[in-house]
Amino acid sequence: MRTSALSGLTGLEDGGGSINIQGEEQKKLDVIANNVLKNALKWSGQLSTIASEEEEKPFNIMGDSVFSNDIILENSGRYVAVFDPLDGSSNVDAGIPVGTIFGIFDQAECPIEDFDLSDGIDKAEEKCLQDTLQPGTNLVAAGYCLYSCATSFVFTLGSGVYGFTLDETIGEFVLTHSDMKIPSRGKIYSFNEANRWDWDRPLQQYVTDIQQGLGDTKSRYSSRYIGSMVGDVHRTLQYGGIFGYPADKRNPDGKLRLLYEAAPMAFLLEQAGGLALTGKNRIMNIPPTSVHQRVPCILGSRDDMLEMRRYYVESRDPDLISRCKARLKGANVLDEDIDDESLSPIVNLGSHNGDSLLNKDKEGNTTTTMGEFGAAQ
């Protein structure tokens, strides 16, 4: 990354003639990053399936076995890797921070009949698709690598978030941020305000209020926006506040991919004590229907996120309500017809990151539940 301008790796692949499955022109470094990750993961011996933002569909990296001159790997891989190899690559030529986002699933146990598969897909591809189409609650690991003034590697295994920084003198990552926690409140919001008047009305109202000091804190928030998700999320994780790539009139389902970007970042932020929503819905609960499905993504400090969500709860826009319900079709979440205002914040939103709620079962025994915003297990 740091020498790409010197080595001729900036600019578009094939002079702009290369288009990925998203319909976007590929940068040279998009292609290189994708190949580097695929080649590295292929020989780990731990993976069965890989899905990349740059690939049309997930694929089985093992087959019956993988051969080289020196090694044979039997088909014993257990995990599924999903990743965006170079998030923010449109900023590469300007030297703005970019990054890699990844998530790791265990193999799916649900039957293939649960999915609406296209005709003609062979059994291996069916299995790859089955393994990949999992909600964020099934993630067992997630993280990102930030390529900036320093190279940072931040990840979670489902029990806290840890940050490492590359020490280039020894070629090793050193633990520099142990058990990272996002502040419960921040003073920064991070959105592309060029799209402001195309956002959902509740988000417009929320951002206007925190700009003017009319929110819960009565403080005026500052705007910071890099335009590279990894960079914006890394700052938000450390300083608090709220980051989002929300729905708008042109993109009612947002632009960020659920599997490769939104779900992994949601898992990580929740493990750090934050929240990640589409506006009203918890991103981790959304069941994917396709490998390149897009969702609105807003994440950040817990109290800021809950304040923002109130604006969505209070909205009676039928189109907005319909879109929120459609995203959660088939998910095990609270009934969206419940009047949110009639419930206390704790009962309505559930617990978070290990703090459970006490409930009574039919026999009167005390039980616990994680609620809508419970931590992924």
C-alpha positions in Angstrom: 0.0 0.0 0.0 2.7 2.5 1.0 4.7 1.9 -2.1 1.9 1.4 -4.6 2.4 4.8 -6.2 6.1 4.0 -6.8 5.5 0.6 -8.1 2.7 1.5 -10.5 -0.1 -0.3 -8.6 -2.4 2.7 -8.4 -5.2 3.3 -10.9 -7.8 1.1 -12.4 -7.3 -2.5 -13.4 -7.0 -2.9 -17.2 -7.3 0.8 -17.6 -10.9 0.8 -16.3 -12.0 -2.2 -18.3 -12.3 -4.6 -15.3 -15.7 -4.6 -13.5 -16.4 -6.7 -10.4 -19.7 -8.4 -9.6 -20.9 -5.3 -7.9 -20.7 -3.4 -11.2 -17.9 -1.3 -10.0 -14.6 -0.6 -11.7 -11.8 -2.5 -10.0 -8.6 -0.9 -8.8 -5.4 -2.7 -9.5 -5.0 -3.2 -5.7 -8.5 -4.6 -5.5 -7.5 -7.5 -7.6 -4.1 -7.9 -5.9 -5.6 -7.9 -2.4 -8.3 -10.4 -3.4 -5.7 -12.8 -4.8 -3.4 -12.4 -1.8 -6.1 -13.3 0.6 -7.4 -16.2 -1.4 -3.9 -17.7 -1.8 -3.1 -17.2 1.9 -6.4 -18.7 3.1 -6.4 -21.6 0.7 -3.4 -23.2 2.4 -4.5 -22.7 6.0 -6.2 -26.1 6.3 -9.0 -24.6 8.4 -11.4 -23.3 5.8 -13.9 -25.1 3.6 -15.4 -22.0 1.8 -14.4 -18.5 0.9 -16.7 -15.7 -0.2 -15.2 -12.3 -1.4 -16.9 -9.1 -2.3 -14.9 -9.3 -5.5 -16.1 -12.7 -6.5 -19.5 -13.6 -8.1 -20.2 -16.4 -5.7 -18.6 -18.4 -2.8 -16.4 -21.3 -3.7 -15.1 -24.5 -2.1 -11.3 -23.9 -1.7 -10.6 -27.5 -0.8 -12.4 -29.8 -3.2 -11.5 -33.4 -2.5 -8.0 -32.3 -1.8 -5.6 -29.5 -2.8 -2.2 -30.4 -4.2 1.1 -28.6 -4.6 4.6 -30.0 -5.2 5.2 -30.4 -1.5 1.8 -30.6 0.3 -1.6 -32.3 0.2 -4.4 -30.9 2.2 -7.3 -33.2 2.9 -10.8 -31.8 2.8 -11.2 -31.2 6.5 -11.7 -27.4 6.6 -14.4 -26.4 9.1 -14.8 -22.7 8.7 -16.2 -20.2 6.2 -14.4 -16.9 5.5 -16.1 -13.8 4.1 -14.2 -10.7 3.4 -13.9 -7.3 1.6 -10.3 -7.5 0.5 -9.8 -3.7 0.1 -12.5 -1.6 1.6 -12.3 2.1 0.5 -10.2 1.3 -2.5 -11.6 4.3 -4.4 -9.4 6.4 -2.0 -6.2 4.5 -2.8 -4.8 6.9 -5.3 -5.3 9.8 -2.9 -3.3 8.1 -0.1 -6.3 7.9 2.2 -6.5 5.1 4.7 -8.1 1.8 3.4 -8.6 -1.6 5.0 -9.6 -5.2 4.9 -12.8 -6.5 6.6 -13.4 -10.2 7.4 -15.8 -12.5 9.2 -15.5 -16.2 10.1 -18.5 -18.5 10.3 -18.7 -22.1 11.4 -20.3 -24.3 8.8 -24.0 -24.0 8.5 -26.2 -26.8 10.0 -29.4 -25.7 8.3 -30.8 -27.8 5.4 -30.1 -26.6 1.8 -33.9 -26.6 1.2 -34.2 -23.5 3.4 -32.7 -21.4 0.6 -34.1 -20.4 -2.8 -31.3 -21.6 -5.0 -31.0 -21.0 -8.7 -31.4 -24.0 -11.0 -28.4 -25.6 -12.4 -26.0 -25.0 -9.4 -24.0 -28.2 -8.7 -23.9 -29.8 -5.3 -20.5 -28.3 -4.3 -21.7 -24.8 -5.1 -25.0 -25.5 -3.2 -22.9 -26.5 -0.1 -20.8 -23.3 -0.5 -23.9 -21.1 -0.6 -25.5 -22.9 2.3 -22.3 -22.4 4.4 -22.1 -18.8 3.5 -25.7 -17.5 3.9 -25.7 -17.1 7.7 -26.7 -14.2 9.9 -24.2 -12.3 11.9 -25.3 -14.1 15.1 -23.5 -17.1 13.7 -20.1 -15.4 13.4 -17.3 -16.9 15.5 -14.7 -14.2 14.6 -14.5 -10.9 12.8 -12.2 -8.0 12.4 -10.4 -5.5 10.2 -6.9 -4.4 9.2 -6.3 -0.7 8.7 -3.6 0.5 6.4 -2.8 4.0 7.5 0.2 5.8 9.2 0.4 2.6 11.1 -1.0 -0.9 10.2 -3.6 -1.9 12.8 -5.2 -5.3 13.2 -8.4 -5.3 15.3 -10.5 -8.4 15.9 -12.8 -10.3 18.1 -13.3 -14.0 18.8 -16.6 -13.3 20.5 -15.1 -12.4 23.9 -13.9 -8.8 23.7 -12.0 -6.8 21.1 -8.2 -6.6 20.8 -6.1 -4.3 18.7 -2.6 -5.0 17.4 -0.1 -2.7 15.6 2.5 -3.8 13.2 6.0 -3.2 14.4 7.9 -3.0 11.0 11.3 -3.3 12.7 10.6 -6.9 13.7 7.8 -7.8 11.3 5.3 -8.7 14.0 2.0 -7.4 15.3 2.2 -6.2 18.9 -0.8 -6.0 21.3 -1.4 -2.3 21.8 -5.1 -2.1 22.6 -6.2 -4.7 25.1 -10.0 -5.3 25.6 -11.1 -2.3 23.6 -14.3 -0.6 24.7 -16.1 2.1 22.7 -17.2 5.0 24.9 -20.9 4.9 25.7 -21.3 8.4 24.3 -19.3 10.4 21.7 -19.3 13.8 20.2 -18.7 12.9 16.6 -21.1 11.8 13.8 -19.7 10.4 10.5 -22.1 10.4 7.5 -21.8 11.5 3.9 -24.0 14.6 4.2 -24.2 15.1 0.5 -27.0 12.5 0.6 -28.6 14.1 3.7 -31.9 15.0 2.1 -32.3 11.6 0.6 -32.0 9.8 3.9 -34.9 8.4 6.0 -36.7 11.2 7.7 -35.9 10.0 11.2 -32.1 10.1 10.5 -32.4 13.6 9.0 -34.1 14.7 12.2 -31.6 13.0 14.5 -28.5 14.5 12.8 -30.1 17.9 12.7 -30.7 17.7 16.5 -27.2 16.6 17.4 -25.7 19.3 15.2 -27.7 22.0 17.0 -27.2 20.6 20.5 -30.8 19.5 20.8 -30.1 15.9 21.4 -30.0 14.1 24.8 -26.6 15.4 25.7 -27.4 19.0 24.7 -23.9 19.2 23.2 -23.2 20.0 19.6 -21.6 17.1 17.7 -18.7 17.5 15.2 -18.7 16.0 11.8 -15.8 13.7 10.7 -16.0 11.6 7.5 -13.2 9.8 5.7 -15.2 7.9 3.2 -13.4 4.7 4.1 -15.4 2.4 6.4 -12.4 0.9 8.2 -10.9 4.3 8.9 -14.2 5.8 10.1 -15.1 2.7 12.2 -11.6 2.6 13.8 -11.9 6.3 14.8 -15.5 5.7 16.1 -14.4 2.7 18.1 -11.7 4.7 19.9 -13.4 8.0 20.3 -17.1 7.1 20.4 -19.9 8.7 18.4 -21.8 7.3 15.5 -20.9 6.2 11.9 -23.3 5.3 9.2 -23.8 4.5 5.5 -27.6 4.7 5.7 -30.5 4.0 3.3 -31.4 6.8 0.9 -33.9 7.3 -1.9 -31.5 5.9 -4.5 -30.4 3.1 -2.3 -33.3 2.1 0.0 -31.3 -0.9 1.2 -28.0 1.0 1.6 -24.8 0.2 -0.2 -22.7 -1.8 2.3 -22.7 -5.6 1.9 -24.3 -7.5 4.8 -21.9 -10.5 4.7 -18.6 -8.8 3.9 -18.9 -5.4 5.7 -22.0 -4.8 7.9 -22.2 -8.1 9.8 -18.5 -8.4 10.7 -18.3 -4.8 11.8 -21.5 -5.2 13.8 -20.1 -8.2 15.6 -17.0 -6.4 16.5 -18.7 -3.2 17.6 -21.1 -5.1 19.8 -18.3 -7.0 21.4 -16.7 -3.6 22.2 -19.9 -2.4 23.9 -21.5 -0.6 21.0 -24.5 -1.2 18.8 -25.0 -1.7 15.0 -28.4 -1.1 13.4 -30.0 -0.5 10.0 -31.7 2.4 11.7 -34.2 0.3 13.8 -33.2 -3.3 13.3 -30.2 -5.0 14.7 -27.8 -5.9 11.8 -26.7 -9.2 13.5 -30.3 -10.5 13.3 -30.7 -10.0 9.6 -30.8 -13.4 7.7 -29.0 -13.0 4.3 -30.8 -13.9 1.2 -27.9 -13.5 -1.2 -24.2 -13.3 -0.9 -24.0 -9.7 -2.1 -27.1 -8.4 -0.2 -26.8 -4.8 0.8 -28.1 -3.2 4.0 -28.1 0.2 5.7 -25.4 0.3 8.3 -25.3 2.6 11.3 -23.0 1.8 14.2 -21.3 3.4 17.2 -21.6 4.2 20.9 -24.5 2.5 22.6 -26.2 5.5 24.1 -25.9 7.5 20.8 -27.3 4.5 18.9 -30.3 4.1 21.2 -31.0 7.8 20.9 -30.9 7.6 17.2 -33.1 4.5 17.2 -35.9 6.4 19.1 -36.3 8.6 16.1 -37.0 5.5 13.9 -39.3 3.9 16.6 -41.4 7.1 16.6 -41.8 7.2 12.8 -45.1 6.1 11.4 -43.9 6.1 7.8 -45.5 3.0 6.3 -42.8 2.5 3.7 -40.0 2.7 6.3 -41.9 0.3 8.6 -42.4 -2.1 5.7 -38.7 -2.1 4.8 -37.6 -2.7 8.4 -40.0 -5.7 8.7 -38.9 -7.1 5.3 -35.2 -7.2 6.3 -36.0 -9.3 9.4 -38.2 -11.9 7.6 -37.5 -15.2 9.2 -35.3 -13.8 12.0 -35.9 -14.6 15.6 -36.5 -11.1 16.9 -39.1 -9.1 18.8 -42.5 -8.6 17.2 -42.1 -5.3 15.2 -45.9 -4.6 15.7 -45.3 -4.1 19.4 -45.6 -0.4 20.4 -42.0 0.3 21.4 -43.0 3.3 23.4 -45.2 1.2 25.7 -42.2 -0.8 26.9 -39.3 0.2 29.1 -35.9 0.6 27.3 -34.5 -2.5 29.0 -37.5 -4.8 28.2 -37.8 -3.5 24.7 -34.1 -3.6 23.7 -32.9 -6.5 25.7 -29.5 -6.9 27.3 -26.1 -6.4 25.9 -22.7 -8.1 26.0 -23.4 -10.6 28.6 -25.8 -8.7 30.8 -28.9 -10.9 30.9 -32.5 -10.1 31.7 -34.5 -12.0 34.3 -37.8 -13.5 33.1 -40.4 -16.1 34.3 -41.1 -19.2 32.3 -44.6 -20.9 32.3 -43.8 -22.8 35.5 -42.7 -19.6 37.2 -39.0 -20.4 37.2 -36.5 -17.5 36.7 -34.8 -17.6 33.3 -32.5 -15.3 31.3 -32.7 -14.0 27.8 -30.4 -11.9 25.7 -33.1 -9.8 24.1 -33.0 -8.1 20.7 -29.6 -6.6 21.2 -27.9 -9.4 23.1 -24.3 -10.2 22.3 -23.6 -12.8 19.7 -22.4 -16.1 21.2 
